[in-house]
Amino acid sequence: MRSTLKSYALSMCLLVFLFVMIGGGFHLGPGGALLGAISGTPLVIFAYNRWYSAQIQAKAPEREESTSPLHVRNRL
């Protein structure tokens, strides 16, 4: 429950941030800024999730055959 609430709260903060930045940067009216923020929020979330999952996959160690002395193999 906490994780879901946190995700929604962060999404709302991102929406407000984009509303202010897009509205001020492009000198748009409130309607245009809201439309830009509503369409930009899912795009930013998607891009972050894509980047984050790529980072996790890059850090995941690949399983290689161990050559340590503790690893015993049957060579019969």
Wavefront OBJ file of the C-alpha trace (Angstrom):
o trace
v 0.000 0.000 0.000
v 2.793 2.396 0.899
v 4.644 1.709 -2.331
v 1.547 2.410 -4.423
v 0.811 5.622 -2.550
v 4.431 6.706 -2.977
v 4.276 6.035 -6.719
v 1.105 8.101 -7.096
v 2.540 10.942 -5.015
v 5.739 11.014 -7.077
v 3.686 11.028 -10.281
v 1.666 13.988 -9.037
v 4.853 15.853 -8.112
v 6.210 15.168 -11.590
v 2.962 16.437 -13.110
v 3.169 19.690 -11.145
v 6.867 20.073 -11.984
v 6.207 19.600 -15.694
v 3.219 21.951 -15.524
v 5.397 24.728 -14.128
v 8.401 24.054 -16.378
v 6.482 23.621 -19.624
v 4.152 26.537 -18.924
v 6.969 28.883 -17.997
v 9.465 27.703 -20.589
v 7.197 27.868 -23.602
v 5.105 30.809 -22.321
v 1.905 28.797 -22.584
v -1.403 29.474 -20.968
v -2.678 27.269 -18.158
v -4.595 24.959 -20.527
v -1.631 24.363 -22.807
v 0.719 23.827 -19.886
v -1.684 21.333 -18.317
v -2.044 19.454 -21.609
v 1.736 19.339 -22.009
v 2.233 18.139 -18.437
v -0.468 15.478 -18.759
v 1.075 14.122 -21.953
v 4.669 14.436 -20.696
v 4.278 12.706 -17.339
v 3.686 9.160 -18.690
v 6.497 9.656 -21.197
v 8.992 10.617 -18.491
v 7.885 7.713 -16.278
v 8.200 5.267 -19.186
v 11.664 6.552 -20.113
v 12.858 6.323 -16.509
v 11.520 2.787 -16.078
v 13.181 1.728 -19.326
v 16.501 3.269 -18.283
v 16.302 1.821 -14.760
v 15.562 -1.714 -15.961
v 18.493 -1.502 -18.396
v 20.767 -0.439 -15.518
v 19.593 -3.372 -13.382
v 20.185 -5.851 -16.208
v 23.666 -4.464 -16.824
v 24.585 -4.899 -13.151
v 23.226 -8.445 -12.911
v 26.188 -10.814 -12.764
v 26.229 -13.454 -15.424
v 26.551 -16.969 -14.114
v 29.863 -18.420 -15.161
v 31.366 -21.744 -14.312
v 33.311 -21.324 -11.131
v 37.022 -22.136 -11.097
v 37.480 -21.579 -7.378
v 39.019 -24.377 -5.291
v 35.798 -24.684 -3.318
v 33.893 -25.743 -6.385
v 34.087 -29.515 -6.800
v 33.225 -31.134 -10.099
v 32.753 -34.785 -10.840
v 35.318 -35.667 -13.534
v 34.659 -39.387 -13.883
l 1 2 3 4 5 6 7 8 9 10 11 12 13 14 15 16 17 18 19 20 21 22 23 24 25 26 27 28 29 30 31 32 33 34 35 36 37 38 39 40 41 42 43 44 45 46 47 48 49 50 51 52 53 54 55 56 57 58 59 60 61 62 63 64 65 66 67 68 69 70 71 72 73 74 75 76
